């Protein structure tokens, strides 16, 4: 019993250390957002021949950086709304297309069905940078390059969302669907009234994951939009100079607040959806 208690204590200590190590950048950013510009710059950038002195607690607590970022940096709000204008249409499109695609692949048998699922798996394993050049060429030929639609449309038809919904749809008993067809219900009514309610946990999990992903996308808008006035906040944060690093901390904190709120609100369906998925 003593050995087990000592082992559990050591495990808790190691777990706490790993959690603190992973959370340190977030804690440093949160604490740094309340420091003055000179203090945070001196903490990060040391003079030649000296060492930087990192510290969490600010020597003088101030909200000046929040005031400067929110009221004296119009580019922040412009890029923040650019993020919303990209993320919400993608989210709305994904929660419509992914359940339809997943239900069709799971419950309708046709030649090449398994081949399509296999290629979905292959595409999911490929990093996005591999498909970025083909997307660039296709959007250029369709005159969508440089427009928000060029970023929104490719992300609406996500292979991950379709594959995830396929896993959920395969769990729907086929007998229920056949009985509904015998009762004279059409395919659309079967999907809307029978299948979709059973997919809601998967749709909720997909919505949370998709919103977090699109909020943080960098490569797509950076390459496909090109116009700095259309760039989301995730891209513009990378261009803040060292003299604006304190504002960057504030922008980062405000940027992640919607994501934390979405995660807290969708934590239960997200955990439920992932636990019910069988890959």
C-alpha positions as CSV (number, residue, x, y, z in Angstrom):
1,X,0.0,0.0,0.0
2,X,2.8,2.4,0.9
3,X,4.6,1.6,-2.5
4,X,1.3,2.3,-4.3
5,X,0.8,5.6,-2.5
6,X,4.4,6.7,-3.2
7,X,3.9,5.7,-6.9
8,X,0.7,7.6,-7.1
9,X,2.2,10.7,-5.5
10,X,5.1,10.6,-7.9
11,X,2.7,10.2,-10.8
12,X,0.7,13.3,-9.6
13,X,3.9,15.3,-9.3
14,X,5.1,14.4,-12.7
15,X,1.6,15.1,-14.2
16,X,1.5,18.5,-12.4
17,X,5.0,19.3,-13.8
18,X,4.0,18.4,-17.3
19,X,0.8,20.5,-17.1
20,X,2.6,23.5,-15.7
21,X,5.3,23.1,-18.5
22,X,2.6,23.1,-21.2
23,X,0.6,25.9,-19.6
24,X,3.7,28.2,-19.0
25,X,3.5,30.0,-22.4
26,X,-0.2,30.7,-21.8
27,X,0.5,31.9,-18.2
28,X,3.4,34.0,-19.4
29,X,1.3,35.6,-22.1
30,X,-1.6,36.3,-19.7
31,X,0.7,37.9,-17.1
32,X,2.7,39.7,-19.7
33,X,-0.4,41.4,-21.0
34,X,-0.6,43.3,-17.7
35,X,2.9,44.5,-17.9
36,X,4.1,47.8,-19.3
37,X,5.8,47.9,-22.7
38,X,9.2,48.6,-21.3
39,X,8.9,45.9,-18.6
40,X,7.8,43.1,-21.1
41,X,10.5,44.2,-23.6
42,X,13.2,44.1,-21.0
43,X,12.0,40.7,-19.8
44,X,12.2,39.2,-23.2
45,X,15.0,41.0,-24.9
46,X,18.2,41.4,-22.9
47,X,21.0,43.9,-23.7
48,X,24.2,42.6,-25.2
49,X,26.2,40.6,-22.7
50,X,23.3,40.2,-20.3
51,X,20.6,37.6,-19.7
52,X,16.9,38.1,-20.1
53,X,15.1,38.0,-16.7
54,X,11.8,36.2,-17.2
55,X,9.2,36.7,-14.5
56,X,5.4,36.1,-14.4
57,X,4.1,38.7,-12.0
58,X,4.3,42.2,-13.3
59,X,6.3,44.7,-11.3
60,X,3.6,47.4,-12.0
61,X,0.1,46.2,-13.0
62,X,-1.3,48.1,-15.9
63,X,-4.1,47.9,-18.4
64,X,-2.4,50.3,-20.8
65,X,-1.7,47.6,-23.3
66,X,-5.3,46.5,-23.4
67,X,-6.4,50.1,-24.0
68,X,-3.8,50.5,-26.7
69,X,-4.7,47.2,-28.5
70,X,-8.5,47.7,-28.2
71,X,-8.8,51.4,-28.8
72,X,-5.6,52.6,-30.5
73,X,-4.9,49.6,-32.8
74,X,-7.7,49.5,-35.4
75,X,-6.0,46.7,-37.3
76,X,-6.7,44.4,-34.4
77,X,-10.5,44.7,-34.7
78,X,-10.3,44.5,-38.5
79,X,-8.4,41.3,-38.5
80,X,-10.5,39.9,-35.6
81,X,-13.6,40.4,-37.7
82,X,-11.8,38.9,-40.6
83,X,-11.3,35.8,-38.5
84,X,-15.1,35.7,-37.7
85,X,-16.0,36.3,-41.4
86,X,-13.9,33.2,-42.3
87,X,-14.7,30.9,-39.4
88,X,-18.5,31.2,-39.2
89,X,-19.3,30.5,-42.9
90,X,-16.9,27.5,-42.8
91,X,-18.6,26.2,-39.6
92,X,-22.1,26.6,-41.1
93,X,-21.0,24.9,-44.3
94,X,-19.3,22.0,-42.5
95,X,-22.3,21.1,-40.2
96,X,-24.4,20.9,-43.4
97,X,-22.1,19.0,-45.8
98,X,-20.4,16.6,-43.4
99,X,-23.5,14.9,-42.0
100,X,-25.0,14.5,-45.5
101,X,-21.7,13.1,-46.8
102,X,-21.2,10.8,-43.9
103,X,-24.8,9.5,-44.0
104,X,-24.6,8.9,-47.7
105,X,-21.3,7.0,-47.5
106,X,-22.5,4.9,-44.5
107,X,-26.1,4.0,-45.6
108,X,-26.1,4.0,-49.4
109,X,-24.2,1.3,-51.1
110,X,-22.8,2.0,-54.6
111,X,-19.7,1.1,-56.6
112,X,-16.5,2.7,-55.4
113,X,-17.9,3.5,-51.9
114,X,-15.0,1.9,-50.0
115,X,-12.5,3.4,-52.5
116,X,-13.8,6.9,-51.6
117,X,-13.5,6.2,-47.9
118,X,-9.9,4.9,-48.5
119,X,-9.0,8.1,-50.3
120,X,-10.6,10.1,-47.5
121,X,-8.2,8.4,-45.1
122,X,-5.2,9.2,-47.4
123,X,-6.2,12.8,-47.6
124,X,-6.6,13.1,-43.9
125,X,-3.0,11.8,-43.4
126,X,-1.6,14.3,-45.8
127,X,-0.5,17.7,-44.3
128,X,-2.4,20.6,-45.6
129,X,0.7,22.1,-47.2
130,X,0.8,19.2,-49.7
131,X,-2.7,20.2,-51.1
132,X,-2.0,23.9,-50.9
133,X,-0.5,24.1,-54.4
134,X,-3.3,22.3,-56.1
135,X,-5.8,24.5,-54.3
136,X,-3.9,27.5,-55.4
137,X,-4.0,26.5,-59.0
138,X,-7.7,25.5,-58.9
139,X,-8.7,28.8,-57.2
140,X,-6.6,30.7,-59.7
141,X,-8.3,29.1,-62.7
142,X,-11.8,29.8,-61.1
143,X,-10.9,33.4,-60.3
144,X,-11.5,32.9,-56.6
145,X,-7.9,33.5,-55.6
146,X,-7.6,36.5,-53.3
147,X,-11.3,36.3,-52.2
148,X,-12.6,35.0,-48.9
149,X,-14.6,32.4,-50.9
150,X,-11.3,30.9,-51.9
151,X,-10.6,30.1,-48.3
152,X,-14.1,29.2,-47.2
153,X,-15.2,26.8,-50.0
154,X,-12.2,24.3,-49.7
155,X,-12.6,24.2,-45.9
156,X,-16.4,23.5,-46.1
157,X,-15.8,20.2,-47.8
158,X,-13.5,18.7,-45.2
159,X,-12.5,15.1,-45.4
160,X,-12.1,14.8,-41.7
161,X,-15.7,15.9,-41.1
162,X,-17.1,13.5,-43.7
163,X,-15.1,10.6,-42.3
164,X,-16.1,11.4,-38.7
165,X,-19.8,11.6,-39.7
166,X,-19.4,8.3,-41.6
167,X,-18.3,6.6,-38.3
168,X,-21.4,8.0,-36.5
169,X,-23.8,7.2,-39.3
170,X,-22.6,3.5,-39.5
171,X,-23.9,3.1,-35.9
172,X,-27.5,3.9,-36.9
173,X,-29.4,0.6,-37.2
174,X,-30.3,0.0,-40.8
175,X,-33.5,-1.7,-39.7
176,X,-34.9,1.6,-38.4
177,X,-34.3,3.2,-41.8
178,X,-35.8,0.3,-43.7
179,X,-39.0,0.4,-41.5
180,X,-39.2,4.1,-42.2
181,X,-39.0,3.4,-46.0
182,X,-41.7,0.8,-45.7
183,X,-43.9,3.4,-44.0
184,X,-43.5,5.6,-47.0
185,X,-41.1,8.2,-45.7
186,X,-38.8,9.8,-48.3
187,X,-35.0,9.8,-48.0
188,X,-34.9,13.4,-47.0
189,X,-37.4,13.0,-44.2
190,X,-35.6,9.8,-43.0
191,X,-32.4,11.8,-42.8
192,X,-33.9,14.8,-41.1
193,X,-36.2,13.1,-38.6
194,X,-34.4,9.8,-37.9
195,X,-30.7,10.0,-38.8
196,X,-29.8,13.5,-37.9
197,X,-31.0,13.4,-34.3
198,X,-28.7,10.4,-33.8
199,X,-25.8,12.3,-35.3
200,X,-26.1,15.4,-33.1
201,X,-23.3,14.4,-30.7
202,X,-21.0,13.9,-33.7
203,X,-22.1,17.2,-35.3
204,X,-21.5,19.0,-32.0
205,X,-18.0,17.5,-31.6
206,X,-17.2,18.3,-35.3
207,X,-18.4,21.9,-34.8
208,X,-16.1,22.5,-31.8
209,X,-13.1,21.0,-33.5
210,X,-13.7,22.8,-36.8
211,X,-14.2,26.2,-35.2
212,X,-10.9,25.8,-33.2
213,X,-9.1,24.7,-36.4
214,X,-10.4,27.5,-38.6
215,X,-9.8,30.1,-35.9
216,X,-6.1,29.2,-35.9
217,X,-5.5,28.7,-39.6
218,X,-2.5,30.5,-41.0
219,X,-1.3,28.9,-44.3
220,X,-4.6,29.1,-46.1
221,X,-5.3,32.8,-45.7
222,X,-1.7,33.7,-45.9
223,X,-1.3,32.1,-49.4
224,X,-4.8,32.3,-50.8
225,X,-5.9,35.8,-49.7
226,X,-2.7,37.8,-50.2
227,X,-4.5,41.1,-49.4
228,X,-3.3,42.2,-45.8
229,X,-6.7,43.9,-45.3
230,X,-8.4,40.5,-45.5
231,X,-6.0,38.5,-43.3
232,X,-7.3,37.0,-40.0
233,X,-5.8,37.8,-36.7
234,X,-3.9,34.5,-36.6
235,X,-1.8,35.7,-39.5
236,X,-1.4,39.3,-38.4
237,X,-0.1,38.3,-35.0
238,X,3.0,36.8,-36.6
239,X,3.9,40.2,-38.1
240,X,3.9,42.3,-34.9
241,X,7.4,43.6,-34.3
242,X,9.4,43.3,-31.1
243,X,8.4,46.8,-30.2
244,X,4.7,45.7,-30.2
245,X,5.2,42.5,-28.3
246,X,3.2,43.6,-25.3
247,X,0.3,44.4,-27.7
248,X,0.8,40.9,-29.2
249,X,0.3,39.4,-25.8
250,X,-3.0,41.3,-25.4
251,X,-4.1,40.3,-28.9
252,X,-3.3,36.7,-28.1
253,X,-5.3,36.6,-24.9
254,X,-8.3,38.2,-26.6
255,X,-7.9,35.9,-29.5
256,X,-8.1,32.7,-27.5
257,X,-11.0,33.8,-25.3
258,X,-13.7,32.8,-27.8
259,X,-11.9,29.5,-28.3
260,X,-11.9,28.8,-24.5
261,X,-15.6,29.8,-24.4
262,X,-16.4,27.5,-27.3
263,X,-14.5,24.6,-25.6
264,X,-16.2,25.1,-22.2
265,X,-19.7,25.2,-23.8
266,X,-19.0,22.3,-26.1
267,X,-16.8,20.2,-23.8
268,X,-19.5,17.7,-22.9
269,X,-20.7,17.0,-26.5
270,X,-17.1,17.0,-27.6
271,X,-16.0,14.3,-25.1
272,X,-19.2,12.3,-25.8
273,X,-18.7,12.5,-29.5
274,X,-15.1,11.4,-29.4
275,X,-15.9,8.6,-27.0
276,X,-18.6,7.3,-29.3
277,X,-16.4,7.3,-32.4
278,X,-14.8,4.1,-33.4
279,X,-12.0,4.6,-35.9
